[in-house]
Amino acid sequence: MARELRKNLSQQLAERLRRHIEKARLPDGELFMTEGEVAEKFDVSRTVAREAVGQLRAIGLLEGRQRKGLIVRHPDPVRLFSESLPALVRSEVDLADLARLRYVLEVGAIELAVKNATDEQISRLFSIAEQIKKAVHGRGAAKLPKEKELDVTFHSLLLEMTGSVLISGMQRVLVDFFNTVESRTPPDAVNAERIAWEHKELAGAIRDRDVERARAMIRVQVRRYLPESDGGSRPIHEPARTA
């Protein structure tokens, strides 16, 4: 009971410290209180203060410096997401939710990509689409990893076009994560040809600044990430069965 009470107190104190940092608008690198000063200012034990500070250090909001005490940090949300992602996935339901997050992220970002894409980025997009087409036509065991790599490059460039470091960073984390857990059977020749066509059509929609067409094409492409894409009957990390 005492341990649970202390845990609740440390969580409450961590939230109070976070609000204090936000309200004071303390800049990155600003000296903060020591753990002893935290305990005194907020009238808690040193143990509670240490645990509360530890929670904020874990998310990168505070950093301990030898002979300086604690300093304020502005944590990188992409890094935090990357580091915490494996711990977030405890079941197939969690994995499916992440797949949906990936879908929403890319579909939601396409309007920004159409609006902000530069001519140079669009040219690169067409170049990647052409490489995907060539990889599809020269299919074979050695070509399969190349197709996947090109697809990742294509979609990473789409998110880069948004002009948002956060959006492109989150997508990169999700792609890297799913590459470690997915083992789907590669598409057959007919589907591979269609996938190559979809990439070129999407590049064309962005070149034409056609938001609706681009949105329709990105939905077609990224719906494959969803567990519902095969009826939801197969866990997302298991390979599809072929007849």
Order of alpha helices (4+ residues) and beta strands (2+ residues): alpha-alpha-alpha-beta-beta-alpha-alpha-alpha-alpha-alpha-alpha-alpha
